[in-house]
Amino acid sequence: MPQSFITLAKKDTPSSLSESILDIFQRNGKKEFNVKQLASMLQMRDEKGRIVIEKALNKLLGNGKIKLTSPGK
């Protein structure tokens, strides 16, 4: 089931996938996104891209920069 995340942190400039993800969250306020939606916005439409995004989200989640809002949205 897809998971939804929201941002908790500010960022400076996007220089990596994690920062690009944070940029998406900041441009969209408190809106929630699942992995497929983020992949589409980052133009990573294959399964490998989604896996990389999931890893980046888990890293951001572990660092406290985003939080999981609704598992299995």
CHARMM internal coordinates of N, CA and C (Angstrom, degrees):
IC EDIT
DIST 1 N 1 CA 1.4527
DIST 1 CA 1 C 1.5208
ANGL 1 N 1 CA 1 C 109.68
DIST 1 C 2 N 1.3256
ANGL 1 CA 1 C 2 N 118.93
DIHE 1 N 1 CA 1 C 2 N 142.47
DIST 2 N 2 CA 1.4576
ANGL 1 C 2 N 2 CA 121.60
DIHE 1 CA 1 C 2 N 2 CA 179.52
DIST 2 CA 2 C 1.5157
ANGL 2 N 2 CA 2 C 111.27
DIHE 1 C 2 N 2 CA 2 C -67.88
DIST 2 C 3 N 1.3087
ANGL 2 CA 2 C 3 N 114.76
DIHE 2 N 2 CA 2 C 3 N 150.82
DIST 3 N 3 CA 1.4550
ANGL 2 C 3 N 3 CA 121.28
DIHE 2 CA 2 C 3 N 3 CA 175.74
DIST 3 CA 3 C 1.5164
ANGL 3 N 3 CA 3 C 108.37
DIHE 2 C 3 N 3 CA 3 C -112.57
DIST 3 C 4 N 1.3269
ANGL 3 CA 3 C 4 N 117.06
DIHE 3 N 3 CA 3 C 4 N 150.89
DIST 4 N 4 CA 1.4547
ANGL 3 C 4 N 4 CA 121.34
DIHE 3 CA 3 C 4 N 4 CA 177.96
DIST 4 CA 4 C 1.5169
ANGL 4 N 4 CA 4 C 109.63
DIHE 3 C 4 N 4 CA 4 C -114.45
DIST 4 C 5 N 1.3125
ANGL 4 CA 4 C 5 N 116.16
DIHE 4 N 4 CA 4 C 5 N 144.91
DIST 5 N 5 CA 1.4475
ANGL 4 C 5 N 5 CA 122.32
DIHE 4 CA 4 C 5 N 5 CA -177.45
DIST 5 CA 5 C 1.5188
ANGL 5 N 5 CA 5 C 109.96
DIHE 4 C 5 N 5 CA 5 C -131.70
DIST 5 C 6 N 1.3410
ANGL 5 CA 5 C 6 N 117.17
DIHE 5 N 5 CA 5 C 6 N 153.99
DIST 6 N 6 CA 1.4570
ANGL 5 C 6 N 6 CA 122.21
DIHE 5 CA 5 C 6 N 6 CA 168.99
DIST 6 CA 6 C 1.5167
ANGL 6 N 6 CA 6 C 107.88
DIHE 5 C 6 N 6 CA 6 C -131.45
DIST 6 C 7 N 1.3134
ANGL 6 CA 6 C 7 N 117.46
DIHE 6 N 6 CA 6 C 7 N 159.67
DIST 7 N 7 CA 1.4554
ANGL 6 C 7 N 7 CA 121.63
DIHE 6 CA 6 C 7 N 7 CA -177.55
DIST 7 CA 7 C 1.5227
ANGL 7 N 7 CA 7 C 111.71
DIHE 6 C 7 N 7 CA 7 C -85.42
DIST 7 C 8 N 1.3177
ANGL 7 CA 7 C 8 N 115.51
DIHE 7 N 7 CA 7 C 8 N 151.67
DIST 8 N 8 CA 1.4551
ANGL 7 C 8 N 8 CA 121.97
DIHE 7 CA 7 C 8 N 8 CA 175.30
DIST 8 CA 8 C 1.5225
ANGL 8 N 8 CA 8 C 111.44
DIHE 7 C 8 N 8 CA 8 C -124.18
DIST 8 C 9 N 1.3303
ANGL 8 CA 8 C 9 N 117.72
DIHE 8 N 8 CA 8 C 9 N -7.08
DIST 9 N 9 CA 1.4584
ANGL 8 C 9 N 9 CA 120.28
DIHE 8 CA 8 C 9 N 9 CA -171.41
DIST 9 CA 9 C 1.5165
ANGL 9 N 9 CA 9 C 112.20
DIHE 8 C 9 N 9 CA 9 C -128.34
DIST 9 C 10 N 1.3238
ANGL 9 CA 9 C 10 N 115.56
DIHE 9 N 9 CA 9 C 10 N 159.86
DIST 10 N 10 CA 1.4595
ANGL 9 C 10 N 10 CA 122.92
DIHE 9 CA 9 C 10 N 10 CA 174.70
DIST 10 CA 10 C 1.5220
ANGL 10 N 10 CA 10 C 108.43
DIHE 9 C 10 N 10 CA 10 C -93.76
DIST 10 C 11 N 1.3291
ANGL 10 CA 10 C 11 N 117.56
DIHE 10 N 10 CA 10 C 11 N 159.43
DIST 11 N 11 CA 1.4603
ANGL 10 C 11 N 11 CA 121.64
DIHE 10 CA 10 C 11 N 11 CA 177.27
DIST 11 CA 11 C 1.5236
ANGL 11 N 11 CA 11 C 110.69
DIHE 10 C 11 N 11 CA 11 C -135.63
DIST 11 C 12 N 1.3248
ANGL 11 CA 11 C 12 N 116.60
DIHE 11 N 11 CA 11 C 12 N 166.41
DIST 12 N 12 CA 1.4600
ANGL 11 C 12 N 12 CA 121.00
DIHE 11 CA 11 C 12 N 12 CA -178.70
DIST 12 CA 12 C 1.5232
ANGL 12 N 12 CA 12 C 110.93
DIHE 11 C 12 N 12 CA 12 C -96.68
DIST 12 C 13 N 1.3118
ANGL 12 CA 12 C 13 N 118.28
DIHE 12 N 12 CA 12 C 13 N -79.87
DIST 13 N 13 CA 1.4628
ANGL 12 C 13 N 13 CA 121.64
DIHE 12 CA 12 C 13 N 13 CA 179.41
DIST 13 CA 13 C 1.5207
ANGL 13 N 13 CA 13 C 109.72
DIHE 12 C 13 N 13 CA 13 C -130.36
DIST 13 C 14 N 1.3215
ANGL 13 CA 13 C 14 N 117.14
DIHE 13 N 13 CA 13 C 14 N 141.78
DIST 14 N 14 CA 1.4674
ANGL 13 C 14 N 14 CA 117.73
DIHE 13 CA 13 C 14 N 14 CA 179.90
DIST 14 CA 14 C 1.5178
ANGL 14 N 14 CA 14 C 111.86
DIHE 13 C 14 N 14 CA 14 C -73.97
DIST 14 C 15 N 1.3295
ANGL 14 CA 14 C 15 N 117.78
DIHE 14 N 14 CA 14 C 15 N 113.58
DIST 15 N 15 CA 1.4593
ANGL 14 C 15 N 15 CA 120.71
DIHE 14 CA 14 C 15 N 15 CA 178.09
DIST 15 CA 15 C 1.5248
ANGL 15 N 15 CA 15 C 110.74
DIHE 14 C 15 N 15 CA 15 C -127.04
DIST 15 C 16 N 1.3068
ANGL 15 CA 15 C 16 N 116.87
DIHE 15 N 15 CA 15 C 16 N 0.85
DIST 16 N 16 CA 1.4566
ANGL 15 C 16 N 16 CA 120.92
DIHE 15 CA 15 C 16 N 16 CA 177.50
DIST 16 CA 16 C 1.5228
ANGL 16 N 16 CA 16 C 108.84
DIHE 15 C 16 N 16 CA 16 C -147.80
DIST 16 C 17 N 1.3016
ANGL 16 CA 16 C 17 N 115.88
DIHE 16 N 16 CA 16 C 17 N 173.41
DIST 17 N 17 CA 1.4601
ANGL 16 C 17 N 17 CA 120.14
DIHE 16 CA 16 C 17 N 17 CA 179.45
DIST 17 CA 17 C 1.5236
ANGL 17 N 17 CA 17 C 110.70
DIHE 16 C 17 N 17 CA 17 C -60.96
DIST 17 C 18 N 1.3238
ANGL 17 CA 17 C 18 N 117.38
DIHE 17 N 17 CA 17 C 18 N -42.67
DIST 18 N 18 CA 1.4618
ANGL 17 C 18 N 18 CA 120.60
DIHE 17 CA 17 C 18 N 18 CA 179.97
DIST 18 CA 18 C 1.5238
ANGL 18 N 18 CA 18 C 111.32
DIHE 17 C 18 N 18 CA 18 C -60.36
DIST 18 C 19 N 1.2935
ANGL 18 CA 18 C 19 N 116.89
DIHE 18 N 18 CA 18 C 19 N -42.49
DIST 19 N 19 CA 1.4575
ANGL 18 C 19 N 19 CA 120.23
DIHE 18 CA 18 C 19 N 19 CA 179.90
DIST 19 CA 19 C 1.5251
ANGL 19 N 19 CA 19 C 111.04
DIHE 18 C 19 N 19 CA 19 C -70.80
DIST 19 C 20 N 1.3191
ANGL 19 CA 19 C 20 N 117.49
DIHE 19 N 19 CA 19 C 20 N -33.31
DIST 20 N 20 CA 1.4639
ANGL 19 C 20 N 20 CA 120.12
DIHE 19 CA 19 C 20 N 20 CA 175.32
DIST 20 CA 20 C 1.5276
ANGL 20 N 20 CA 20 C 110.60
DIHE 19 C 20 N 20 CA 20 C -64.99
DIST 20 C 21 N 1.3224
ANGL 20 CA 20 C 21 N 115.86
DIHE 20 N 20 CA 20 C 21 N -38.80
DIST 21 N 21 CA 1.4667
ANGL 20 C 21 N 21 CA 120.10
DIHE 20 CA 20 C 21 N 21 CA 177.01
DIST 21 CA 21 C 1.5214
ANGL 21 N 21 CA 21 C 110.04
DIHE 20 C 21 N 21 CA 21 C -64.41
DIST 21 C 22 N 1.3251
ANGL 21 CA 21 C 22 N 117.35
DIHE 21 N 21 CA 21 C 22 N -45.51
DIST 22 N 22 CA 1.4671
ANGL 21 C 22 N 22 CA 120.27
DIHE 21 CA 21 C 22 N 22 CA 177.93
DIST 22 CA 22 C 1.5246
ANGL 22 N 22 CA 22 C 110.88
DIHE 21 C 22 N 22 CA 22 C -60.48
DIST 22 C 23 N 1.3264
ANGL 22 CA 22 C 23 N 116.12
DIHE 22 N 22 CA 22 C 23 N -36.96
DIST 23 N 23 CA 1.4658
ANGL 22 C 23 N 23 CA 120.29
DIHE 22 CA 22 C 23 N 23 CA 178.59
DIST 23 CA 23 C 1.5334
ANGL 23 N 23 CA 23 C 110.85
DIHE 22 C 23 N 23 CA 23 C -62.00
DIST 23 C 24 N 1.3185
ANGL 23 CA 23 C 24 N 117.28
DIHE 23 N 23 CA 23 C 24 N -41.84
DIST 24 N 24 CA 1.4705
ANGL 23 C 24 N 24 CA 121.18
DIHE 23 CA 23 C 24 N 24 CA 177.80
DIST 24 CA 24 C 1.5239
ANGL 24 N 24 CA 24 C 110.01
DIHE 23 C 24 N 24 CA 24 C -59.50
DIST 24 C 25 N 1.3295
ANGL 24 CA 24 C 25 N 116.51
DIHE 24 N 24 CA 24 C 25 N -46.88
DIST 25 N 25 CA 1.4563
ANGL 24 C 25 N 25 CA 119.86
DIHE 24 CA 24 C 25 N 25 CA -179.92
DIST 25 CA 25 C 1.5261
ANGL 25 N 25 CA 25 C 111.70
DIHE 24 C 25 N 25 CA 25 C -62.09
DIST 25 C 26 N 1.3076
ANGL 25 CA 25 C 26 N 117.20
DIHE 25 N 25 CA 25 C 26 N -41.31
DIST 26 N 26 CA 1.4636
ANGL 25 C 26 N 26 CA 120.24
DIHE 25 CA 25 C 26 N 26 CA -177.82
DIST 26 CA 26 C 1.5214
ANGL 26 N 26 CA 26 C 111.91
DIHE 25 C 26 N 26 CA 26 C -69.24
DIST 26 C 27 N 1.3046
ANGL 26 CA 26 C 27 N 117.89
DIHE 26 N 26 CA 26 C 27 N -35.66
DIST 27 N 27 CA 1.4610
ANGL 26 C 27 N 27 CA 120.52
DIHE 26 CA 26 C 27 N 27 CA 178.73
DIST 27 CA 27 C 1.5241
ANGL 27 N 27 CA 27 C 112.24
DIHE 26 C 27 N 27 CA 27 C -71.33
DIST 27 C 28 N 1.3219
ANGL 27 CA 27 C 28 N 116.66
DIHE 27 N 27 CA 27 C 28 N -17.01
DIST 28 N 28 CA 1.4511
ANGL 27 C 28 N 28 CA 120.61
DIHE 27 CA 27 C 28 N 28 CA -176.13
DIST 28 CA 28 C 1.5229
ANGL 28 N 28 CA 28 C 113.43
DIHE 27 C 28 N 28 CA 28 C -116.51
DIST 28 C 29 N 1.3156
ANGL 28 CA 28 C 29 N 117.39
DIHE 28 N 28 CA 28 C 29 N 22.57
DIST 29 N 29 CA 1.4595
ANGL 28 C 29 N 29 CA 121.40
DIHE 28 CA 28 C 29 N 29 CA 175.42
DIST 29 CA 29 C 1.5118
ANGL 29 N 29 CA 29 C 113.35
DIHE 28 C 29 N 29 CA 29 C 58.74
DIST 29 C 30 N 1.3075
ANGL 29 CA 29 C 30 N 116.63
DIHE 29 N 29 CA 29 C 30 N -131.28
DIST 30 N 30 CA 1.4599
ANGL 29 C 30 N 30 CA 121.92
DIHE 29 CA 29 C 30 N 30 CA -176.55
DIST 30 CA 30 C 1.5342
ANGL 30 N 30 CA 30 C 112.79
DIHE 29 C 30 N 30 CA 30 C -94.75
DIST 30 C 31 N 1.3141
ANGL 30 CA 30 C 31 N 117.79
DIHE 30 N 30 CA 30 C 31 N 16.32
DIST 31 N 31 CA 1.4556
ANGL 30 C 31 N 31 CA 121.37
DIHE 30 CA 30 C 31 N 31 CA -179.48
DIST 31 CA 31 C 1.5363
ANGL 31 N 31 CA 31 C 110.12
DIHE 30 C 31 N 31 CA 31 C -66.79
DIST 31 C 32 N 1.3102
ANGL 31 CA 31 C 32 N 115.88
DIHE 31 N 31 CA 31 C 32 N 143.58
DIST 32 N 32 CA 1.4554
ANGL 31 C 32 N 32 CA 121.90
DIHE 31 CA 31 C 32 N 32 CA 178.82
DIST 32 CA 32 C 1.5260
ANGL 32 N 32 CA 32 C 110.03
DIHE 31 C 32 N 32 CA 32 C -94.59
DIST 32 C 33 N 1.3358
ANGL 32 CA 32 C 33 N 115.86
DIHE 32 N 32 CA 32 C 33 N 146.03
DIST 33 N 33 CA 1.4580
ANGL 32 C 33 N 33 CA 121.84
DIHE 32 CA 32 C 33 N 33 CA 177.84
DIST 33 CA 33 C 1.5148
ANGL 33 N 33 CA 33 C 109.84
DIHE 32 C 33 N 33 CA 33 C -133.89
DIST 33 C 34 N 1.3297
ANGL 33 CA 33 C 34 N 115.83
DIHE 33 N 33 CA 33 C 34 N 145.13
DIST 34 N 34 CA 1.4561
ANGL 33 C 34 N 34 CA 119.01
DIHE 33 CA 33 C 34 N 34 CA 171.22
DIST 34 CA 34 C 1.5364
ANGL 34 N 34 CA 34 C 108.01
DIHE 33 C 34 N 34 CA 34 C -99.84
DIST 34 C 35 N 1.3274
ANGL 34 CA 34 C 35 N 115.55
DIHE 34 N 34 CA 34 C 35 N 176.41
DIST 35 N 35 CA 1.4636
ANGL 34 C 35 N 35 CA 120.84
DIHE 34 CA 34 C 35 N 35 CA -175.27
DIST 35 CA 35 C 1.5266
ANGL 35 N 35 CA 35 C 111.69
DIHE 34 C 35 N 35 CA 35 C -60.50
DIST 35 C 36 N 1.3268
ANGL 35 CA 35 C 36 N 117.60
DIHE 35 N 35 CA 35 C 36 N -42.00
DIST 36 N 36 CA 1.4726
ANGL 35 C 36 N 36 CA 120.60
DIHE 35 CA 35 C 36 N 36 CA -179.44
DIST 36 CA 36 C 1.5276
ANGL 36 N 36 CA 36 C 111.72
DIHE 35 C 36 N 36 CA 36 C -62.22
DIST 36 C 37 N 1.3279
ANGL 36 CA 36 C 37 N 116.58
DIHE 36 N 36 CA 36 C 37 N -40.61
DIST 37 N 37 CA 1.4658
ANGL 36 C 37 N 37 CA 120.26
DIHE 36 CA 36 C 37 N 37 CA 179.64
DIST 37 CA 37 C 1.5238
ANGL 37 N 37 CA 37 C 110.61
DIHE 36 C 37 N 37 CA 37 C -65.61
DIST 37 C 38 N 1.3329
ANGL 37 CA 37 C 38 N 117.09
DIHE 37 N 37 CA 37 C 38 N -43.07
DIST 38 N 38 CA 1.4628
ANGL 37 C 38 N 38 CA 120.42
DIHE 37 CA 37 C 38 N 38 CA 178.20
DIST 38 CA 38 C 1.5283
ANGL 38 N 38 CA 38 C 110.70
DIHE 37 C 38 N 38 CA 38 C -64.36
DIST 38 C 39 N 1.3244
ANGL 38 CA 38 C 39 N 116.57
DIHE 38 N 38 CA 38 C 39 N -41.89
DIST 39 N 39 CA 1.4630
ANGL 38 C 39 N 39 CA 120.46
DIHE 38 CA 38 C 39 N 39 CA 179.29
DIST 39 CA 39 C 1.5229
ANGL 39 N 39 CA 39 C 110.70
DIHE 38 C 39 N 39 CA 39 C -59.98
DIST 39 C 40 N 1.3073
ANGL 39 CA 39 C 40 N 117.18
DIHE 39 N 39 CA 39 C 40 N -40.87
DIST 40 N 40 CA 1.4540
ANGL 39 C 40 N 40 CA 121.22
DIHE 39 CA 39 C 40 N 40 CA 178.94
DIST 40 CA 40 C 1.5296
ANGL 40 N 40 CA 40 C 110.75
DIHE 39 C 40 N 40 CA 40 C -64.00
DIST 40 C 41 N 1.3188
ANGL 40 CA 40 C 41 N 117.00
DIHE 40 N 40 CA 40 C 41 N -44.84
DIST 41 N 41 CA 1.4663
ANGL 40 C 41 N 41 CA 120.73
DIHE 40 CA 40 C 41 N 41 CA 179.62
DIST 41 CA 41 C 1.5209
ANGL 41 N 41 CA 41 C 112.53
DIHE 40 C 41 N 41 CA 41 C -64.95
DIST 41 C 42 N 1.3429
ANGL 41 CA 41 C 42 N 116.20
DIHE 41 N 41 CA 41 C 42 N -31.69
DIST 42 N 42 CA 1.4634
ANGL 41 C 42 N 42 CA 121.25
DIHE 41 CA 41 C 42 N 42 CA 179.69
DIST 42 CA 42 C 1.5259
ANGL 42 N 42 CA 42 C 111.99
DIHE 41 C 42 N 42 CA 42 C -91.44
DIST 42 C 43 N 1.3216
ANGL 42 CA 42 C 43 N 116.37
DIHE 42 N 42 CA 42 C 43 N 4.42
DIST 43 N 43 CA 1.4668
ANGL 42 C 43 N 43 CA 123.71
DIHE 42 CA 42 C 43 N 43 CA 179.90
DIST 43 CA 43 C 1.5279
ANGL 43 N 43 CA 43 C 112.14
DIHE 42 C 43 N 43 CA 43 C 56.51
DIST 43 C 44 N 1.3239
ANGL 43 CA 43 C 44 N 115.18
DIHE 43 N 43 CA 43 C 44 N 41.37
DIST 44 N 44 CA 1.4678
ANGL 43 C 44 N 44 CA 122.49
DIHE 43 CA 43 C 44 N 44 CA 176.07
DIST 44 CA 44 C 1.5178
ANGL 44 N 44 CA 44 C 105.78
DIHE 43 C 44 N 44 CA 44 C -116.86
DIST 44 C 45 N 1.3032
ANGL 44 CA 44 C 45 N 117.11
DIHE 44 N 44 CA 44 C 45 N 85.36
DIST 45 N 45 CA 1.4599
ANGL 44 C 45 N 45 CA 120.85
DIHE 44 CA 44 C 45 N 45 CA -168.42
DIST 45 CA 45 C 1.5226
ANGL 45 N 45 CA 45 C 114.59
DIHE 44 C 45 N 45 CA 45 C -96.22
DIST 45 C 46 N 1.3183
ANGL 45 CA 45 C 46 N 118.36
DIHE 45 N 45 CA 45 C 46 N 0.35
DIST 46 N 46 CA 1.4578
ANGL 45 C 46 N 46 CA 119.44
DIHE 45 CA 45 C 46 N 46 CA 178.93
DIST 46 CA 46 C 1.5324
ANGL 46 N 46 CA 46 C 110.65
DIHE 45 C 46 N 46 CA 46 C -97.82
DIST 46 C 47 N 1.3106
ANGL 46 CA 46 C 47 N 116.02
DIHE 46 N 46 CA 46 C 47 N 169.90
DIST 47 N 47 CA 1.4711
ANGL 46 C 47 N 47 CA 121.55
DIHE 46 CA 46 C 47 N 47 CA -176.84
DIST 47 CA 47 C 1.5289
ANGL 47 N 47 CA 47 C 111.22
DIHE 46 C 47 N 47 CA 47 C -63.81
DIST 47 C 48 N 1.3249
ANGL 47 CA 47 C 48 N 117.75
DIHE 47 N 47 CA 47 C 48 N -38.00
DIST 48 N 48 CA 1.4675
ANGL 47 C 48 N 48 CA 120.83
DIHE 47 CA 47 C 48 N 48 CA 179.31
DIST 48 CA 48 C 1.5309
ANGL 48 N 48 CA 48 C 110.81
DIHE 47 C 48 N 48 CA 48 C -62.18
DIST 48 C 49 N 1.3192
ANGL 48 CA 48 C 49 N 116.73
DIHE 48 N 48 CA 48 C 49 N -39.15
DIST 49 N 49 CA 1.4617
ANGL 48 C 49 N 49 CA 120.73
DIHE 48 CA 48 C 49 N 49 CA 177.83
DIST 49 CA 49 C 1.5166
ANGL 49 N 49 CA 49 C 111.49
DIHE 48 C 49 N 49 CA 49 C -63.51
DIST 49 C 50 N 1.3249
ANGL 49 CA 49 C 50 N 116.15
DIHE 49 N 49 CA 49 C 50 N -40.68
DIST 50 N 50 CA 1.4739
ANGL 49 C 50 N 50 CA 119.91
DIHE 49 CA 49 C 50 N 50 CA 178.75
DIST 50 CA 50 C 1.5182
ANGL 50 N 50 CA 50 C 111.26
DIHE 49 C 50 N 50 CA 50 C -64.90
DIST 50 C 51 N 1.3237
ANGL 50 CA 50 C 51 N 116.51
DIHE 50 N 50 CA 50 C 51 N -37.77
DIST 51 N 51 CA 1.4673
ANGL 50 C 51 N 51 CA 120.29
DIHE 50 CA 50 C 51 N 51 CA 178.72
DIST 51 CA 51 C 1.5258
ANGL 51 N 51 CA 51 C 110.30
DIHE 50 C 51 N 51 CA 51 C -64.34
DIST 51 C 52 N 1.3265
ANGL 51 CA 51 C 52 N 116.74
DIHE 51 N 51 CA 51 C 52 N -42.55
DIST 52 N 52 CA 1.4645
ANGL 51 C 52 N 52 CA 120.99
DIHE 51 CA 51 C 52 N 52 CA 178.28
DIST 52 CA 52 C 1.5313
ANGL 52 N 52 CA 52 C 110.06
DIHE 51 C 52 N 52 CA 52 C -63.21
DIST 52 C 53 N 1.3225
ANGL 52 CA 52 C 53 N 117.24
DIHE 52 N 52 CA 52 C 53 N -40.66
DIST 53 N 53 CA 1.4694
ANGL 52 C 53 N 53 CA 121.28
DIHE 52 CA 52 C 53 N 53 CA 178.84
DIST 53 CA 53 C 1.5260
ANGL 53 N 53 CA 53 C 110.21
DIHE 52 C 53 N 53 CA 53 C -65.22
DIST 53 C 54 N 1.3321
ANGL 53 CA 53 C 54 N 117.34
DIHE 53 N 53 CA 53 C 54 N -41.40
DIST 54 N 54 CA 1.4632
ANGL 53 C 54 N 54 CA 120.32
DIHE 53 CA 53 C 54 N 54 CA 178.10
DIST 54 CA 54 C 1.5290
ANGL 54 N 54 CA 54 C 110.81
DIHE 53 C 54 N 54 CA 54 C -60.69
DIST 54 C 55 N 1.3228
ANGL 54 CA 54 C 55 N 116.76
DIHE 54 N 54 CA 54 C 55 N -41.01
DIST 55 N 55 CA 1.4653
ANGL 54 C 55 N 55 CA 120.24
DIHE 54 CA 54 C 55 N 55 CA 178.47
DIST 55 CA 55 C 1.5253
ANGL 55 N 55 CA 55 C 110.46
DIHE 54 C 55 N 55 CA 55 C -64.23
DIST 55 C 56 N 1.3297
ANGL 55 CA 55 C 56 N 116.97
DIHE 55 N 55 CA 55 C 56 N -42.58
DIST 56 N 56 CA 1.4649
ANGL 55 C 56 N 56 CA 120.82
DIHE 55 CA 55 C 56 N 56 CA 178.79
DIST 56 CA 56 C 1.5282
ANGL 56 N 56 CA 56 C 110.64
DIHE 55 C 56 N 56 CA 56 C -64.22
DIST 56 C 57 N 1.3390
ANGL 56 CA 56 C 57 N 117.11
DIHE 56 N 56 CA 56 C 57 N -40.42
DIST 57 N 57 CA 1.4695
ANGL 56 C 57 N 57 CA 120.74
DIHE 56 CA 56 C 57 N 57 CA 177.92
DIST 57 CA 57 C 1.5173
ANGL 57 N 57 CA 57 C 111.11
DIHE 56 C 57 N 57 CA 57 C -64.08
DIST 57 C 58 N 1.3291
ANGL 57 CA 57 C 58 N 116.92
DIHE 57 N 57 CA 57 C 58 N -41.31
DIST 58 N 58 CA 1.4574
ANGL 57 C 58 N 58 CA 119.78
DIHE 57 CA 57 C 58 N 58 CA 178.55
DIST 58 CA 58 C 1.5212
ANGL 58 N 58 CA 58 C 111.49
DIHE 57 C 58 N 58 CA 58 C -64.01
DIST 58 C 59 N 1.3306
ANGL 58 CA 58 C 59 N 116.69
DIHE 58 N 58 CA 58 C 59 N -36.74
DIST 59 N 59 CA 1.4683
ANGL 58 C 59 N 59 CA 120.77
DIHE 58 CA 58 C 59 N 59 CA 176.95
DIST 59 CA 59 C 1.5324
ANGL 59 N 59 CA 59 C 110.33
DIHE 58 C 59 N 59 CA 59 C -66.15
DIST 59 C 60 N 1.3354
ANGL 59 CA 59 C 60 N 116.86
DIHE 59 N 59 CA 59 C 60 N -44.68
DIST 60 N 60 CA 1.4674
ANGL 59 C 60 N 60 CA 120.72
DIHE 59 CA 59 C 60 N 60 CA 177.75
DIST 60 CA 60 C 1.5278
ANGL 60 N 60 CA 60 C 110.91
DIHE 59 C 60 N 60 CA 60 C -63.84
DIST 60 C 61 N 1.3167
ANGL 60 CA 60 C 61 N 116.37
DIHE 60 N 60 CA 60 C 61 N -38.28
DIST 61 N 61 CA 1.4571
ANGL 60 C 61 N 61 CA 121.46
DIHE 60 CA 60 C 61 N 61 CA 178.02
DIST 61 CA 61 C 1.5295
ANGL 61 N 61 CA 61 C 110.26
DIHE 60 C 61 N 61 CA 61 C -63.89
DIST 61 C 62 N 1.3160
ANGL 61 CA 61 C 62 N 116.72
DIHE 61 N 61 CA 61 C 62 N -43.94
DIST 62 N 62 CA 1.4631
ANGL 61 C 62 N 62 CA 121.91
DIHE 61 CA 61 C 62 N 62 CA 178.43
DIST 62 CA 62 C 1.5235
ANGL 62 N 62 CA 62 C 112.94
DIHE 61 C 62 N 62 CA 62 C -64.43
DIST 62 C 63 N 1.3387
ANGL 62 CA 62 C 63 N 116.15
DIHE 62 N 62 CA 62 C 63 N -33.51
DIST 63 N 63 CA 1.4632
ANGL 62 C 63 N 63 CA 121.25
DIHE 62 CA 62 C 63 N 63 CA 179.62
DIST 63 CA 63 C 1.5275
ANGL 63 N 63 CA 63 C 112.56
DIHE 62 C 63 N 63 CA 63 C -82.19
DIST 63 C 64 N 1.3192
ANGL 63 CA 63 C 64 N 117.22
DIHE 63 N 63 CA 63 C 64 N -6.30
DIST 64 N 64 CA 1.4578
ANGL 63 C 64 N 64 CA 121.12
DIHE 63 CA 63 C 64 N 64 CA 179.55
DIST 64 CA 64 C 1.5163
ANGL 64 N 64 CA 64 C 114.30
DIHE 63 C 64 N 64 CA 64 C 79.46
DIST 64 C 65 N 1.3330
ANGL 64 CA 64 C 65 N 117.22
DIHE 64 N 64 CA 64 C 65 N 17.01
DIST 65 N 65 CA 1.4645
ANGL 64 C 65 N 65 CA 119.73
DIHE 64 CA 64 C 65 N 65 CA -179.72
DIST 65 CA 65 C 1.5182
ANGL 65 N 65 CA 65 C 112.79
DIHE 64 C 65 N 65 CA 65 C -86.05
DIST 65 C 66 N 1.3316
ANGL 65 CA 65 C 66 N 116.07
DIHE 65 N 65 CA 65 C 66 N -22.72
DIST 66 N 66 CA 1.4626
ANGL 65 C 66 N 66 CA 121.40
DIHE 65 CA 65 C 66 N 66 CA 173.81
DIST 66 CA 66 C 1.5257
ANGL 66 N 66 CA 66 C 107.44
DIHE 65 C 66 N 66 CA 66 C -133.66
DIST 66 C 67 N 1.3151
ANGL 66 CA 66 C 67 N 115.75
DIHE 66 N 66 CA 66 C 67 N 167.39
DIST 67 N 67 CA 1.4651
ANGL 66 C 67 N 67 CA 118.37
DIHE 66 CA 66 C 67 N 67 CA 174.05
DIST 67 CA 67 C 1.5297
ANGL 67 N 67 CA 67 C 109.36
DIHE 66 C 67 N 67 CA 67 C -134.41
DIST 67 C 68 N 1.3173
ANGL 67 CA 67 C 68 N 113.38
DIHE 67 N 67 CA 67 C 68 N 150.53
DIST 68 N 68 CA 1.4535
ANGL 67 C 68 N 68 CA 121.64
DIHE 67 CA 67 C 68 N 68 CA 177.77
DIST 68 CA 68 C 1.5214
ANGL 68 N 68 CA 68 C 107.07
DIHE 67 C 68 N 68 CA 68 C -79.59
DIST 68 C 69 N 1.3195
ANGL 68 CA 68 C 69 N 116.70
DIHE 68 N 68 CA 68 C 69 N 123.56
DIST 69 N 69 CA 1.4743
ANGL 68 C 69 N 69 CA 119.66
DIHE 68 CA 68 C 69 N 69 CA -176.09
DIST 69 CA 69 C 1.5063
ANGL 69 N 69 CA 69 C 113.01
DIHE 68 C 69 N 69 CA 69 C -102.31
DIST 69 C 70 N 1.3237
ANGL 69 CA 69 C 70 N 117.69
DIHE 69 N 69 CA 69 C 70 N -37.04
DIST 70 N 70 CA 1.4617
ANGL 69 C 70 N 70 CA 119.08
DIHE 69 CA 69 C 70 N 70 CA -178.38
DIST 70 CA 70 C 1.5223
ANGL 70 N 70 CA 70 C 109.90
DIHE 69 C 70 N 70 CA 70 C -152.77
DIST 70 C 71 N 1.3269
ANGL 70 CA 70 C 71 N 117.07
DIHE 70 N 70 CA 70 C 71 N 96.60
DIST 71 N 71 CA 1.4572
ANGL 70 C 71 N 71 CA 118.21
DIHE 70 CA 70 C 71 N 71 CA 177.47
DIST 71 CA 71 C 1.5278
ANGL 71 N 71 CA 71 C 110.24
DIHE 70 C 71 N 71 CA 71 C -66.61
DIST 71 C 72 N 1.2973
ANGL 71 CA 71 C 72 N 115.72
DIHE 71 N 71 CA 71 C 72 N 134.27
DIST 72 N 72 CA 1.4593
ANGL 71 C 72 N 72 CA 120.07
DIHE 71 CA 71 C 72 N 72 CA 178.03
DIST 72 CA 72 C 1.5103
ANGL 72 N 72 CA 72 C 114.17
DIHE 71 C 72 N 72 CA 72 C 73.53
DIST 72 C 73 N 1.3498
ANGL 72 CA 72 C 73 N 117.13
DIHE 72 N 72 CA 72 C 73 N 39.96
DIST 73 N 73 CA 1.4654
ANGL 72 C 73 N 73 CA 121.80
DIHE 72 CA 72 C 73 N 73 CA 179.43
DIST 73 CA 73 C 1.4909
ANGL 73 N 73 CA 73 C 111.68
DIHE 72 C 73 N 73 CA 73 C -57.08
END
COOR INIT
IC SEED 1 N 1 CA 1 C
IC BUILD
